[in-house]
Amino acid sequence: MHRSFSRRDFLKVAGLGFGALTFKPYKFPLKYLESYNAPRQLPQFPNSEIIGRLVDATDVRSRPTNDPALNTSIGTLPADTLIPWTREVIGSVAALTNQKYLETPQGYIWSSRIQPTRNIPNKPITEIPAGQAGFWAEVTVPYVDLSLDGAPISPWIQSLIQFNFPPRAYYSQVLWIDQVRQTNGFVEYRWNESPNGHGYGFGDIFWADGAGLKVLSEADVAPISPDIDPKEKKIVVDLTYQTLSAFEGNREIYFCRVSSGAVYDPATGAISDERATPVGDLLTHWKIISLNMSGGGSAHSRRVLA
């Protein structure tokens, strides 16, 4: 019986080549680490219709298999490495459900470690719409680098600083924007994580290049099929296959991959319920457009539910 959960295909940051390989992953400039308060424009992303982003440090293999007897690992790429998306192939993954690998000219990468993203820059607006306190915006590029406004508050940001890792918002993430500025020569949006606003967070505030964010309209966030009886609607999440399906009656109207809570303790590797997504038949009692989620203090474990 499959273990079941919630929304969005996901994964993670920069690039160290590996040895003699000619593979050149995208690298974030070290200047981004000099100050968490410095303004940051969008970097140059790989020229590919679909861009894969690594969720964590990940093996590249000579063959699409993780069989330890074959010793197929030929190197490791760090989190947020960006690679052009070529094609997925069926391989052999021991002890895990997903058998797909992304094929690259230099080797194979297990697809569960890769978030498919796109690079769709936007023309940013230059002021908050009249009569509004702010607006929701969706990240439409692989990531946007964030500039911290003030001292760090949340464990997430403190952990990033500890690991010398740049704060970012990722493709498909939805943020609450409450200010717009142009004081640094380009349009920046302010993402407010204040618990008194729409952030439901610790209170960190960031600035991001507005070109990386699409302003959402009321139609974008309007309820789907409001004429359908809510009792006929359900969401089924399969934790084994990491997929989500939305149903109206017996008709599937939406499908996507998801990234659920971790079932393993990151310190010991043992199975743990501490961060795992709970299973069962659950009722929705609270709806919000977006919530930035951080798994403990890990620098590499923030996720969005929207």
Phi and psi in degrees as a GROMACS rama.xvg file:
@    title "Ramachandran Plot"
@    xaxis  label "Phi"
@    yaxis  label "Psi"
@TYPE xy
-75.3165  144.481  HIS-2
-83.3624  133.524  ARG-3
-113.251  152.502  SER-4
-158.816  -137.178  PHE-5
-130.23  -170.761  SER-6
-84.3845  145.324  ARG-7
99.5183  130.908  ARG-8
-87.1066  133.383  ASP-9
-137.474  -174.751  PHE-10
152.084  -162.053  LEU-11
145.879  -149.97  ALA-14
-155.443  126.491  GLY-15
-120.723  120.606  LEU-16
-60.9693  -172.237  GLY-17
-144.919  107.563  PHE-18
57.0286  -131.924  GLY-19
-80.6936  -4.55542  ALA-20
-63.2785  143.322  LEU-21
-89.6052  -0.435796  THR-22
-62.1001  125.453  PHE-23
-119.085  89.4856  LYS-24
-68.3703  156.316  PRO-25
-65.499  137.786  TYR-26
-118.643  135.431  LYS-27
-80.991  140.872  PHE-28
-63.2405  140.626  PRO-29
-64.0109  -22.2268  LEU-30
-61.1296  -22.796  LYS-31
-66.3514  -21.2771  TYR-32
-91.348  -5.66862  LEU-33
-70.8892  -33.4044  GLU-34
-153.495  125.136  SER-35
-75.5974  -6.46351  TYR-36
-102.034  -4.50352  ASN-37
-74.436  140.785  ALA-38
-65.3549  144.371  PRO-39
-135.912  122.412  ARG-40
-87.7593  167.807  GLN-41
-61.8709  139.008  LEU-42
-78.3409  177.815  PRO-43
-85.3193  117.221  GLN-44
-93.0909  158.853  PHE-45
-56.942  146.855  PRO-46
-86.8862  90.6051  ASN-47
-154.014  143.476  SER-48
-60.3118  -43.1263  GLU-49
-119.903  134.216  ILE-50
-118.446  123.928  ILE-51
-86.384  136.687  GLY-52
-120.509  125.674  ARG-53
-75.5886  135.325  LEU-54
-77.5578  -33.4136  VAL-55
-149.273  175.423  ASP-56
-55.9811  128.713  ALA-57
-137.748  139.576  THR-58
-70.9485  142.582  ASP-59
-107.593  131.648  VAL-60
-119.175  151.851  ARG-61
-74.068  -22.017  SER-62
-137.563  155.752  ARG-63
-78.4346  64.9416  PRO-64
-155.26  150.75  THR-65
-109.33  18.6368  ASN-66
-59.5156  113.619  ASP-67
-62.3994  -23.3434  PRO-68
-70.8177  -19.9554  ALA-69
-95.1891  -14.1892  LEU-70
50.6445  57.7336  ASN-71
-89.2068  -4.11582  THR-72
-72.2261  128.039  SER-73
-119.879  5.01359  ILE-74
162.542  173.611  GLY-75
-132.049  138.003  THR-76
-112.416  143.443  LEU-77
-80.2084  168.64  PRO-78
-59.8971  149.048  ALA-79
68.1896  9.79344  ASP-80
-59.6606  135.237  THR-81
-108.183  130.973  LEU-82
-135.421  142.724  ILE-83
-60.3369  136.426  PRO-84
-83.5788  120.644  TRP-85
-100.957  -85.6977  THR-86
-151.297  156.86  ARG-87
-95.8981  141.997  GLU-88
-126.819  153.326  VAL-89
-82.4112  123.766  ILE-90
-117.885  -146.832  GLY-91
-136.752  107.643  SER-92
-114.877  110.244  VAL-93
-69.8803  135.099  ALA-94
70.0864  6.13717  ALA-95
-128.877  156.186  LEU-96
-77.7222  -47.5321  THR-97
-70.8124  119.995  ASN-98
-103.675  10.7824  GLN-99
-93.8323  141.359  LYS-100
-123.046  147.394  TYR-101
-87.2857  125.941  LEU-102
-87.0539  129.103  GLU-103
-126.028  164.064  THR-104
-59.6312  -24.0493  PRO-105
-100.237  -11.6562  GLN-106
160.806  -166.836  GLY-107
-118.026  139.299  TYR-108
-124.852  129.255  ILE-109
-59.0495  127.022  TRP-110
-69.2814  -20.01  SER-111
-68.5809  -13.0888  SER-112
-94.1551  5.05706  ARG-113
-126.686  131.56  ILE-114
-97.8453  121.374  GLN-115
-71.5186  126.588  PRO-116
-131.453  173.077  THR-117
-131.527  162.824  ARG-118
-113.556  94.3042  ASN-119
-123.875  85.8342  ILE-120
-68.3553  158.726  PRO-121
-124.495  160.065  ASN-122
-89.752  108.611  LYS-123
-72.2185  152.427  PRO-124
-80.5904  158.401  ILE-125
-106.086  -0.309656  THR-126
-159.294  158.764  GLU-127
-65.8436  133.737  ILE-128
-54.5157  140.749  PRO-129
-56.0398  135.381  ALA-130
80.0927  3.12265  GLY-131
-112.212  146.192  GLN-132
-79.4665  -16.895  ALA-133
170.008  -163.391  GLY-134
-156.874  159.265  PHE-135
-89.8242  142.931  TRP-136
-140.369  144.585  ALA-137
-110.346  136.211  GLU-138
-72.1573  123.995  VAL-139
-117.067  15.9329  THR-140
-124.839  167.937  VAL-141
-52.5822  -40.8441  PRO-142
-164.331  160.311  TYR-143
-119.98  131.239  VAL-144
-74.6999  139.892  ASP-145
-106.385  142.136  LEU-146
-106.044  120.278  SER-147
-74.4403  129.347  LEU-148
-99.6937  98.6586  ASP-149
98.8482  -171.347  GLY-150
-74.9378  149.305  ALA-151
-67.4775  141.476  PRO-152
-117.084  -51.2779  ILE-153
-76.3738  153.947  SER-154
-58.5338  -31.2462  PRO-155
-58.8283  -52.1447  TRP-156
-68.462  -40.8868  ILE-157
-60.8146  -36.7641  GLN-158
-68.4652  -40.1672  SER-159
-60.2967  -43.0942  LEU-160
-63.4207  -41.877  ILE-161
-59.3337  -39.3953  GLN-162
-92.7188  6.30246  PHE-163
56.6016  45.7203  ASN-164
-117.878  133.043  PHE-165
-73.1379  136.003  PRO-166
-71.874  137.713  PRO-167
-145.736  155.92  ARG-168
-110.715  144.085  ALA-169
-112.787  162.671  TYR-170
-47.2714  129.321  TYR-171
81.0672  -5.36946  SER-172
-69.1125  140.639  GLN-173
-112.259  126.717  VAL-174
-121.947  150.546  LEU-175
-91.7874  119.581  TRP-176
-105.796  125.905  ILE-177
-120.807  -2.92679  ASP-178
-148.934  155.494  GLN-179
-130.924  137.876  VAL-180
-140.761  160.546  ARG-181
-134.297  24.5841  GLN-182
-72.8882  -14.319  THR-183
-107.473  16.0144  ASN-184
91.8495  -1.00076  GLY-185
-150.191  163.311  PHE-186
-78.6568  126.734  VAL-187
-120.995  142.174  GLU-188
-104.576  142.682  TYR-189
-98.877  119.24  ARG-190
-91.187  118.997  TRP-191
-105.083  113.019  ASN-192
-96.298  15.7184  GLU-193
-63.3552  135.504  SER-194
-66.7502  -13.5674  PRO-195
-86.1537  -9.87797  ASN-196
-107.056  -132.367  GLY-197
-101.367  10.4114  HIS-198
-80.9448  -34.9743  GLY-199
53.8274  29.7473  TYR-200
-117.942  -159.267  GLY-201
-80.9881  -21.7396  PHE-202
120.081  5.50457  GLY-203
-65.9679  146.497  ASP-204
-127.786  135.876  ILE-205
-131.938  157.783  PHE-206
-115.134  143.942  TRP-207
-141.308  151.957  ALA-208
-61.5892  119.466  ASP-209
-62.9514  -20.4156  GLY-210
-66.1729  -18.9629  ALA-211
-90.537  1.53071  GLY-212
-127.67  131.266  LEU-213
-92.6978  125.559  LYS-214
-70.4851  124.533  VAL-215
-84.9686  137.269  LEU-216
-89.582  171.342  SER-217
-61.9661  -34.0141  GLU-218
-64.9201  -33.4621  ALA-219
-65.216  -31.0351  ASP-220
-111.323  8.04403  VAL-221
-70.3204  151.617  ALA-222
-58.0318  142.869  PRO-223
-86.9912  132.937  ILE-224
48.6397  61.2393  SER-225
-64.3289  -15.9595  PRO-226
-81.0395  -11.778  ASP-227
-83.1954  135.03  ILE-228
-58.056  125.252  ASP-229
-52.8221  -27.69  PRO-230
-67.4947  -18.277  LYS-231
-90.6975  -2.6483  GLU-232
-102.012  139.492  LYS-233
-154.233  155.815  LYS-234
-119.453  127.702  ILE-235
-114.894  122.66  VAL-236
-116.452  129.484  VAL-237
-105.119  109.864  ASP-238
-72.9074  -24.3299  LEU-239
-70.1943  -48.3644  THR-240
-95.1378  -2.23919  TYR-241
55.5557  54.6613  GLN-242
-132.803  159.079  THR-243
-132.204  137.111  LEU-244
-129.645  133.987  SER-245
-106.055  133.599  ALA-246
-121.426  144.476  PHE-247
-116.568  105.281  GLU-248
66.5298  -125.758  GLY-249
-99.3478  7.41806  ASN-250
-99.3558  121.511  ARG-251
-77.1727  122.02  GLU-252
-111.694  -7.91341  ILE-253
-155.967  141.915  TYR-254
-144.314  139.962  PHE-255
-158.294  167.397  CYS-256
-86.4021  155.286  ARG-257
-132.247  167.95  VAL-258
-125.73  104.343  SER-259
-89.4359  176.818  SER-260
-63.3413  147.959  GLY-261
-70.6787  137.629  ALA-262
-99.0841  -0.712406  VAL-263
-118.162  140.319  TYR-264
-69.7764  122.373  ASP-265
-64.476  -22.0334  PRO-266
-83.7238  -40.366  ALA-267
-106.763  -22.1676  THR-268
81.7193  -1.01886  GLY-269
-81.6445  153.625  ALA-270
-63.9859  133.347  ILE-271
-145.258  145.452  SER-272
-90.7896  -2.23695  ASP-273
-58.5783  -42.8929  GLU-274
-114.642  3.25135  ARG-275
-72.6038  149.23  ALA-276
-74.0126  125.648  THR-277
-67.355  144.993  PRO-278
-102.774  164.004  VAL-279
129.596  -179.446  GLY-280
-91.5021  111.628  ASP-281
-117.577  145.272  LEU-282
-100.54  139.72  LEU-283
-78.6194  120.407  THR-284
-117.167  -6.53251  HIS-285
-151.44  125.692  TRP-286
-119.657  131.666  LYS-287
-136.628  158.847  ILE-288
-71.8102  -40.1914  ILE-289
-155.752  149.384  SER-290
-146.162  121.726  LEU-291
-77.1289  124.528  ASN-292
-118.569  137.244  MET-293
-126.088  128.062  SER-294
-84.7287  88.9542  GLY-295
67.5322  -143.565  GLY-296
-100.066  9.7783  GLY-297
-66.9901  136.979  SER-298
-69.5928  -15.8178  ALA-299
-119.405  36.8798  HIS-300
-144.622  59.1791  SER-301
-114.949  143.39  ARG-302
-143.59  161.884  ARG-303
-122.268  136.917  VAL-304
-113.958  123.949  LEU-305
